[in-house]
């Protein structure tokens, strides 16, 4: 028997398939780029992977001619784990193989999660189940749901040929989890033998002789295929959304330097700030406001100043992380409001640049971002020009899962 491995140390990559044309969805562009709740479907599909630190690489396969659409959909998301997109092929099978080859070219080895971009409601819990399913003894595992309808098999004339037992039938979802080497080998063998037409990677692994395990899927992890799927996802069949409001506050003392970062904008100043990261009080306050509305701790919980990797880090990464945590839970960001308190530097000349930077990091339209500035009338530490502060409020909506 193979030695047991520590699966938490196994590298994990995600391969998101976004090369389809989505004609059945009835739109003039591929469905993965359509806005759903103000955000592209693809962006929402990527959110849970980006919100999971264990996933070290995220590869996306896109269709030829979709380069500009893809760039718009992922604007502001790159935290170093998102690989350049790979151009796919005419079939899903070939597109997955090309994506795997791109990961192989980077030297990847470990567990790969293959996910359809048309499933934007993936949760962190299901993602955790997928990662845990691959062990030293299991090279393929897929999420499944029990079939509730009676299924009939037809003969060539359209008449009922068989009624399979319902208790042995399941429907299949993604992400499907695989040992990377085994999946790539199966794809290469199929390509070499001219075997095509596999509708998912589990079927290909079955053909290659690998047993495929299962784990529980989630009913909400629906695939957007037809126009009515989008209508249902926009509210008709989704959980009710409840409003959450979070607040954030941050302060930094001035120190030696020649600039400060505020709202994602570098502003020349006769002082710098004393901070572990870039010291952007506006983005720190906004990050805490989002995390507070999610009841997921604060910025120090996720990015502790004791961790040297965050020394000098750009704070837009913190805000992007918090925003993706909202989307990973099926939520929507309605509005971000921040007030900056300082005697100097002047905020007004940089207000619009800040709004644009915040909107890009949070993945929202600029109309959902407000920035205000005030002084403290020369009172307190800000009035004495010893530092600057920011207060923020985030309004969002989350699925009502607590009843």
C-alpha positions, -999 to +999 in steps of 0.1 A: +000+000+000+014+035-009+026+056+021+000+080+033+007+116+024-001+148+042-028+161+018-026+196+033+009+199+018-001+187-016+000+216-042-034+224-056-042+242-089-076+252-103-084+249-140-115+269-149-129+261-184-143+293-200-139+286-237-174+277-246-197+299-267-228+293-246-253+296-275-281+279-256-281+308-231-295+330-259-270+360-256-249+378-281-217+370-261-205+339-243-226+334-211-195+334-188-190+371-195-226+381-189-232+403-158-250+385-130-258+408-100-235+434-115-204+411-119-194+388-148-202+352-143-166+342-148-154+366-121-178+350-097-167+315-106-131+325-099-139+341-065-139+310-043-106+298-057-090+332-051-104+332-016-087+299-008-051+304+001-042+267-004-048+270-041-015+281-055-023+284-092-054+293-110-055+287-148-083+297-171-090+284-206-108+309-228-121+310-264-102+326-293-113+362-296-124+365-260-091+381-248-106+415-242-137+402-225-115+380-202-093+410-193-123+431-184-138+402-163-107+397-142-096+433-139-081+439-104-081+402-094-045+393-101-028+384-068+001+365-085-018+331-086-038+338-117-020+324-147-021+341-182-052+326-200-048+297-223-066+296-256-089+266-259-101+245-287-134+236-304-143+210-278-143+210-240-121+179-239-093+196-260-096+228-240-091+210-207-061+192-222-045+225-234-051+240-199-034+210-183-005+212-207+000+249-197+001+239-161+026+211-169+048+237-187+050+256-155+061+225-137+029+219-117+024+186-099-003+178-073-041+180-073-060+198-100-096+210-097-114+213-130-144+237-129-169+251-154-170+288-156-208+286-160-211+275-123-206+308-104-222+296-071-194+274-059-189+276-021-158+273+000-173+243+017-177+224-016-142+235-027-128+221+006-146+187+000-130+186-035-095+192-022-100+166+006-113+139-018-079+133-035-057+110-014-029+085-020-056+060-029-080+082-049-069+099-081-104+111-092-134+124-073-165+143-084-194+161-067-228+144-072-264+150-063-291+123-060-316+123-089-351+131-077-370+126-110-376+092-126-353+087-155-362+068-187-339+055-214-353+057-249-348+033-278-341+045-314-378+050-321-383+073-291-401+047-270-392+038-234-366+011-234-357+011-197-364+027-164-331+026-144-334+024-106-334+059-093-314+052-062-284+043-083-285+075-104-268+108-097-263+141-115-227+154-117-212+188-109-179+206-109-153+212-095-140+177-103-108+168-085-079+147-099-044+137-093-028+160-119-004+134-135-032+108-139-056+133-155-030+147-179-019+111-188-055+102-196-060+132-218-028+126-237-038+089-243-072+099-255-057+125-279-032+100-292-059+074-298-083+098-314-109+093-286-132+123-285-166+132-272-161+130-235-184+154-218-165+156-185-132+146-172-146+119-150-159+100-181-124+103-196-108+089-164-133+060-164-123+052-200-086+053-189-093+027-162-092+049-132-119+044-105-138+076-098-150+084-063-178+107-054-186+133-027-217+153-020-224+182-043-246+212-035-280+220-050-271+257-053-241+249-074-262+251-106-249+255-141-261+284-161-272+270-195-305+285-206-320+320-204-343+308-176-313+297-156-301+333-155-336+345-146-337+321-117-302+330-106-311+367-106-336+360-078-364+337-088-348+305-075-320+318-053-321+323-015-333+356-003-306+382+001-304+401+033-287+435+038-255+435+059-236+467+069-201+467+082-178+495+094-141+499+095-115+522+110-078+526+106-051+550+116-014+554+108+012+578+123+034+599+100+070+590+097+100+599+075+091+596+038+081+614+007+046+600-001+015+583+013-009+558-002-045+568+001-074+550-016-050+530-038-033+562-051+003+572-044+003+609-033+035+629-029+038+643+006+065+656+029+060+626+052+054+589+049+035+566+073+046+541+099+031+508+087+038+471+080+022+472+046+019+503+024-002+520+052-032+529+031-057+538+058-086+541+033-082+506+019-076+491+053-108+506+067-128+494+037-113+459+040-124+458+077-158+471+067-164+443+043-150+416+066-171+430+094-203+427+073-193+391+066-185+384+103-151+371+092-128+388+115-107+418+105-077+426+084-052+414+110-070+380+111-062+373+074-030+394+070-012+395+103+015+421+106+037+393+122+038+376+088+068+390+068+051+383+034+029+413+040+057+437+046+053+466+022+023+448+005+000+468-017-033+473+002-055+468-029-047+431-024-064+432+010-095+449-004-097+425-034-095+396-010-124+409+011-145+416-019-140+381-033-150+367+001-183+384-004-188+369-038-176+335-026-206+335-003-230+344-031-232+381-020-233+414-037-215+447-028-240+475-029-219+505-018-185+515-003-182+547+016-150+561+031-141+592+050-105+603+053-095+624+082-063+645+079-050+680+077-028+671+047-023+659+021-053+673+002-077+645-009-099+665-034-074+665-063-071+627-061-107+618-053-117+604-087-084+584-091-091+569-056-127+560-066-114+543-097-087+524-078-112+512-051-138+502-077-111+481-096-099+464-065-134+456-052-147+446-086-176+471-086-186+500-107-173+535-097-208+546-090-207+523-059-178+541-044-179+574-024-149+592-009-151+622+015-124+641+033-124+662+064-101+677+090-104+675+128-102+713+132-066+710+144-077+689+174-063+655+183-035+636+166-048+643+131-052+680+139-016+681+151-005+665+118+008+634+137-010+610+114-041+603+094-072+582+098-101+567+078-136+555+086-155+533+062-189+517+057-197+488+034-232+478+025-237+444+009-263+416+005-258+380+014-279+349+010-302+344+040-289+310+051-297+314+088-335+316+084 
